[in-house]
Structure formats: C-alpha cells, structure tokens
C-alpha cells in the first residue's frame, strides 16, 4: 500500500533535506555519540591491542565450536581431555624471543585451555536456547550459527534462486565487473542505486511493495549535494582526521528496503528489494524475510555487545602487564655484558642483542575463570533490535551472489580488506548466509580491526627496547595499528553476523576436484543503522526501464503495437526510467569511487602507527 503524508511531514533524510554527512548532535561518549549511532570501523571505534596468546585462545574456542555437537561434547571429560592433548603445546624457552632469533611460537598452556573450556561450557548453556554462539568476543564479536536457518528453508532458497534468478540466457547473466566471470551478481545494490542529480524521490509519501511499479517515473529530482558535505573531519568523538577527507559520497547511495516488525515479532518486507522484481521474483521475498528473521538474533548479539561494552571496562582474558622478564644473574652473563659495554656501549642494537641473551620473556597466562568471565560469556542481548526499534522497523540492503569456479578458472583469489559500504549507507552490521557450496575447498572470512597505539606502550620498557612488545602483541614498530582477530569457516548452511567496526576479507579457495565445476552461493544482508535512517526504496520509485516496460505491457498501453515495434519504443525512450546500459556505466563509476574509498580509509583512519617511546 502507498501511504500519503500531510505536507507538514515532508521527508527529511540525509541527502534530501538533511546534509549527506548529517550526524545526531546530542553529546558524546568515549566510544560513540551518546548511543545515537552504532560505531563503524571508520567512525567512533578504537580498541586496545590484544595479546597473541588471547587471540590463540579465541581461535581454539572458534575451532571447538565448529565441531558437531560441541555443546554436548564440551561437558564430556573424556572428549575434553582429547582436545587438551591437541591444543596444549609446550612453552618455548623465550631467551630467543627477539627479532634477532625470532620464533612465532608462544605455547598454549593448560591454564589457557582450562579457561577456554570453562567459557565454552557457559556459552553452551546459552547456545542450547539460542542456537547461536559468539566468537572472537573482546571489544566486539562475531556470531555464527549452523542451525538457525532450517534445512527446509535452505532447500527452498536454493530452488527459488535457481528457477527465478539463475535460469536466464547467458547474455543476461550479470558477471561482476573485474571478476573474470567468477562472481555472478544475482541481486546487487550497485546496480540502479540512488544517483544524486538523477534519481527521483517522493517528497511527502511512501510506496509499498504491492504498488511500487505504478509509481515509476514520479517524484522530484534529488539534488546533487554540495561538495563539502562529502568531507569527514573526525573519526572519533575525541579525535580528528589527520587531514579532512572525502569519506561521504556526493554521487551515490545504495538503496535499502524497509522491513517492519509484525505483532508476532517477525519482520515483513514492505518496500521492494532493489533489483529483485516484486512480481516476477515474488516467491523469493518471503524466503529473504525468513533469512532476515534468522539474522536479527545474531545482529542483536553483535550490536548489543558493541553498544554495552564501554571502553573503560574493555574485557580481557589476559592482562599484558603480567608479562615480565627473568634476568640471568650468573657471573658469566655479567662479565660478558660488561665487556660488550666497554667495547661498544654506543651500539644500541648490539646491546639489545646482548641483553636478550641474559633474560627470559615470561608470557602471561589468563587469570582464573571467575564471575566476571561468566557474566561476559552468558550475557545475551535478545530482542535488542525488536525492543529498541519496534515501531520504525529496520532498513536492509540485500545482495545475492554466486562465486563460480571451472576447470579453466579453478581458483578464487579472495578479496581485499574492506568495510561494507561508504559512510552514506550507514551500515552498522552484516549477516551472510552461505546456502549452497559444491566442490570447493574450505573457505574463510577473515577479520581485523584498528587498535589504539597507547595500549602496548603502557607496558614498561626502556628506550628502543620494544622487541618484547612486538612479540607479545604480534605488532611492529612504525607499522599500521591494525590487528588480525581471526577467521571463520564459511561452511554451507552457516549464518555469520558481525558489526561494521571490523574490516573483513574473503580468503582464497579453489575447486576440490579440479576436473569439475564448483560454486559457493550467498545471501548478504547489510543492516542500516536504525538510529539514523537513510533514503530507501519506500521513498524512491523503481528506476529500471525494463520494469516500467513490463507495466506498460500488463496495463495494455502497448496492446496496439506489434512486439517488435513495442520494443523499439522501449529502446527509444530516453531520460527516465534508467536503461540497463546507463545503469552499468553508473555502476562502474560507483565501483571506481569505492575502490578509491578503500585507500582513503587506509590512509586516514588506519594510518596510525605503533611508535614506542621511552616512558
């Protein structure tokens, strides 16, 4: 249904009536502005560095929760002892920890393993009710589930996508530009996006899913924003960009659909999904709704966790300040040091090498698992979104894509590190459902995040004596302040969600049997921050000329014309709606803008370096 508002309720959204770079202005907090927006990797997010040992604990817990029936096996002492033998490894004698004789091994102690088991036993009790498990949870978290989407729904999605989106002539297949015909776009938000100065909007009414096609061509033009609205000057409520940078687009915006919460708590899509036909592809809408319903509890966890995990109380399993040195006080060691200092006491590098020979780095263990740890593990954020945004619903950008491998092109090289969308889309979280994989090797989604430089610096060290810190945190002096968090296996049937405070990257994978084709198929859902809504498909009539032409056929407007002549009429229509050829040209421009966006983010937000100075 279309809804008409009074003139006094004219639309005011970023990019139409409000600046593109509009932000709520109601005070600030350490992490983000008074809870009025969720943080992103670009704005309002920085966390403490994590020790390698804690990261290894997170990886062990991630792998254990990949095991079938892990929630039962975690209480079986016989099985747990088998896992212990697999996980626990001897601690190296770290008299050779430094960069001079570097070792990557940091050992995995019984104390670390015991902590992991205690935490997973608490998480298993939650999992039995929710069917989801939180992993890599320090300041932020990733959530995964292999059962929240039913096998029946997976089967229905596979069939519907094959029938409605994949079964098209080769000339109509939309291979993602630059993918070497490996990535097949079935529904992609970069095609027919909002184009400032080109797209039309209904200024005082909205359109529903059932009648959206009738509104094609109506509305007023969305003006091109002033160039200064594309500039960002801050990336934290307390910090400014080194150089003001164009991080907001004044050209494009992906268009989300509107989804409303029903009385039973489920979501109902109420405006068209961009590039998913509301009539021809009608059977897919309830299936996407069900995946969206499944994603909401995962988003509850990742956003609730981020939103209630204050900087001042950032959770740690291992305190890096527990690391220490044991010095060799033998007479031989002292004599050798004195001789070297007499010979060449100005040579810092040589002195450090000598010092390393006479001390052992003691790596920290986790504290004993306690009440605070249990609280961290079992706290759930159930119904966070349904409760907070019950009346307004959610805005979601939808993408469906297949990665197709053949014996001629048997390897997918993987993606680049990125965050989803530009700032215009205000994406706060992503959910990806891997519904079909065939004849491909294991694939992973990797995560990393920027970290504060002052965390490692707080560990006492003398001038230029930072090798132990580099080893403890797996960081390097004068390199970018970014840490890998871990990677999640993207197995068939798995739903993964994560907040947009993390960069992520698809790892390479290949054909299992190189003589046969293979594929991996996904539905990706990008959640727009509900605190600051954006222009959606409820405001923008469909922009596709081919959809408009179908309406003309159905209402009899072209009945008097032979098919060939009707097609000529369609081809000759210029201006509006937008044809496929123009849409693909604009998509190239959008992609080029976003390719340029990645290094902008790297060169501004991720340009901070570790620089260890004397304390």
MOWO-V828879 format. One record per backbone hydrogen bond with DSSP energy under -0.5 kcal/mol. NH is the residue of the N-H (numbers start at 1). CO is the residue of the C=O. Records with the same first field share a line. If there is no record, write none. Layout:
NH = CO + CO
This chain:
3 = 206
5 = 3 + 204
9 = 6
10 = 7
11 = 203
13 = 16
14 = 533
15 = 18
16 = 13
18 = 13
22 = 19
26 = 27
34 = 32
36 = 33
40 = 43
41 = 500
44 = 235
45 = 235
47 = 450
52 = 472
55 = 51
56 = 52
57 = 53
58 = 54
59 = 55
60 = 56
61 = 57
62 = 58
63 = 59
64 = 60
65 = 61
66 = 63
67 = 64
70 = 67
72 = 69
73 = 69
74 = 70
75 = 72
76 = 73
77 = 75
80 = 76
81 = 77
82 = 78
83 = 79
84 = 80
85 = 81
86 = 82
87 = 83
88 = 84
89 = 108
94 = 92
95 = 93
96 = 93
101 = 98
102 = 99
108 = 89
113 = 109
114 = 110
115 = 111
116 = 112
117 = 113
118 = 114
119 = 115
120 = 116
121 = 117
122 = 118
123 = 119
124 = 120
125 = 121
126 = 122
127 = 123
128 = 124
129 = 126
130 = 126
131 = 127
133 = 144
135 = 142
138 = 136 + 140
142 = 135
143 = 497
144 = 133
145 = 495
147 = 131
150 = 148
154 = 150
155 = 151
156 = 152
157 = 153
158 = 154
159 = 155
160 = 156
161 = 157
162 = 158
163 = 159
164 = 160
165 = 161
166 = 161
167 = 162
168 = 166
172 = 169
173 = 170
175 = 173
176 = 183
179 = 176
182 = 179
184 = 182 + 402
185 = 174 + 183
186 = 184 + 400
187 = 400
191 = 188
192 = 190
193 = 190
194 = 253
196 = 194 + 251
197 = 222
198 = 195
199 = 195
201 = 220
202 = 539
203 = 201
206 = 3
207 = 538
209 = 270
214 = 211
215 = 211 + 212
216 = 213
218 = 215
220 = 201
222 = 199
223 = 221
229 = 226
230 = 227
231 = 228
232 = 245
235 = 239
236 = 239
239 = 236
241 = 233
245 = 232
247 = 230 + 245
248 = 230
253 = 194
256 = 254 + 535
257 = 396
259 = 394
260 = 268
262 = 266
265 = 262
268 = 260
270 = 258
271 = 258
274 = 272
276 = 273
277 = 275
281 = 277
282 = 279
284 = 281
285 = 281 + 282
286 = 282
287 = 283
288 = 284
289 = 285
290 = 286
291 = 287
292 = 288
293 = 289
294 = 290
295 = 291
296 = 292
297 = 293
298 = 294
299 = 295
300 = 296
301 = 297
302 = 298
303 = 299
304 = 299 + 300
305 = 301
306 = 302
307 = 303
308 = 304
309 = 306
310 = 308
313 = 310
314 = 311
320 = 318
322 = 319
323 = 320
324 = 362
326 = 360
328 = 358
329 = 327
334 = 330
335 = 331
336 = 332
337 = 333
338 = 334
339 = 335
340 = 336
341 = 337
342 = 338
343 = 339
344 = 340
345 = 341
347 = 344
348 = 346
351 = 347
352 = 348
353 = 349
354 = 350
355 = 351
356 = 352
357 = 353 + 354
358 = 354 + 355
359 = 356
360 = 326
361 = 94
362 = 324 + 360
363 = 361
367 = 317
374 = 370
375 = 371
376 = 372
377 = 373
378 = 374
379 = 375
384 = 381
387 = 383
388 = 384
389 = 385
390 = 387
393 = 389
394 = 259
396 = 257
397 = 526
399 = 524
400 = 187
401 = 522
402 = 184
403 = 520
404 = 182 + 402
405 = 403 + 518
406 = 409
412 = 509
413 = 411
415 = 506
418 = 504
423 = 247
425 = 422
426 = 422 + 423
428 = 527
429 = 527
430 = 498
431 = 525
432 = 496
433 = 523
434 = 432 + 494
435 = 433 + 521
436 = 521
438 = 519
441 = 510
445 = 488
446 = 444 + 505
447 = 486
448 = 503
449 = 483
451 = 481
452 = 47
457 = 453
458 = 454 + 455
459 = 456
460 = 458
465 = 462
466 = 464
470 = 466
471 = 467
472 = 468
473 = 469
474 = 470
475 = 470
478 = 610
479 = 476
481 = 608
482 = 480
483 = 449
485 = 447
486 = 447
488 = 445
490 = 443
491 = 489
493 = 434
494 = 434 + 491
495 = 145
496 = 432
497 = 143
498 = 430
499 = 141
500 = 428
502 = 499
503 = 448
504 = 418
505 = 446
507 = 444
509 = 412
511 = 410
512 = 439
514 = 512
516 = 513
518 = 405
519 = 438
520 = 403
521 = 436
522 = 401
523 = 433
524 = 399
525 = 431
526 = 397
527 = 429 + 525
528 = 395 + 526
529 = 426
532 = 529
537 = 256
539 = 536
540 = 536
541 = 539
545 = 578
548 = 544
549 = 545
550 = 546
551 = 547
552 = 548
553 = 549
554 = 550
555 = 551
556 = 553
557 = 552
558 = 552
559 = 556
561 = 558
566 = 562
567 = 563
568 = 564
569 = 565
570 = 566
571 = 567
572 = 568
573 = 569 + 570
576 = 574
578 = 543
583 = 579
584 = 580
585 = 581
586 = 582
587 = 583
588 = 584
589 = 585
590 = 586
591 = 587
592 = 588
593 = 589
594 = 590
595 = 591
596 = 592
597 = 593
598 = 594
599 = 595
600 = 596
601 = 597
602 = 598
603 = 599
604 = 600 + 601
605 = 601
606 = 601
607 = 604
608 = 605
610 = 479
613 = 611
615 = 461
